[in-house]
Amino acid sequence: MATELIRDVLALIQEKIAIRSKRIGVPENAVSIVPSVSEGSSGCSHYTLQLVENLADGSVLYSELMTLSFAGSCVPLKITATVEEDIADTIRISQKASAAESDMSGHKAFRFECSTPDDAAPLALFAADVMQNGFESYETHAEPFACCSRQYTCSIKGECLHPDQMYAKACLYRKTLLQC
């Protein structure tokens, strides 16, 4: 039962992140949730929410945004979402999460309990907020370029209109628009 619930919770988180990503222009392949540690004797499963940047030279950069730990093998699941302290301080935290615990490495852990996939809605929204904050503050490692063919339209709108906002972070004209 717990394994199915973990799968359903992860699916809900991915769904909320996909909706938010589409709304703010994050490419589909720029966000992923991957197992970060195989299940061990502790009975915990760990997953990492990360940004993925594909560079022109074929290399890939990963930026960890949040770690999810699912404890135990019974319901209700005890889920811990760990994020960097500066991210945690800038986003809204659901009242369904227990108080944050800070650790010495500059991270905060939030605890959620989940008996059904619907119970995970606050966690899914929290994950979408973390992803958006991480994306908006992410500094690209791509080679800067002057602008694309949308420069005139971007000038009129006063914002970058490129559909791939991860790629557009390297646009020098976008940076000029953001300063205005």
Steps between C-alpha positions, in 0.01 A plus 500: 500500500777749592687436173186579299440811709859620443451448126170694510652783707793532258259503205298779662817701567613453139156607374502823706856576393413440133205739521711770668793440261280548197356821647842659560675367187721229648572233236360153574844341521640767736346358820521145627435292808746215531576239766800631690578207730381144460274370772712376785454331830351817644185444294527847345474594135670821387435710191658820370318780323752661267541747216671359192690726259613354167795702370594549135815287540285201596576515871222500759490692828278402791392736775339337803196690629341266754537154649191293582530220755216252545534320834353164588301240318157569643234766470494784590825578322736735673658724238786741559569772242844655543594824325771762531425753770497800263238329281291400803499860622356635174206268434168443665484187713176307540344490845485123451878483532655479842738771610829515317811360657828664403821307485861613506540472121257781421197282423148490641288187527120507484292200604179388331271205576311331223236226509357561151631673187264790576684555830811576291350809330675746737831318445449510122434876508804547725712305246366718215590813700850364566544421129382847395725673754795286396439565131457875543822530701698258282800646318551326167836360398421535128700733278339846493350619174379847392138412423285278284257587222240616755689817601245743352203321658681471832572875489133583447385268781787600728584139581667195351249297299722205409302180572803325656577717802796280602670575166387864515689553827815534285347784292679827574205706372271320748725619781464857370121463492496371858691807619246744352 
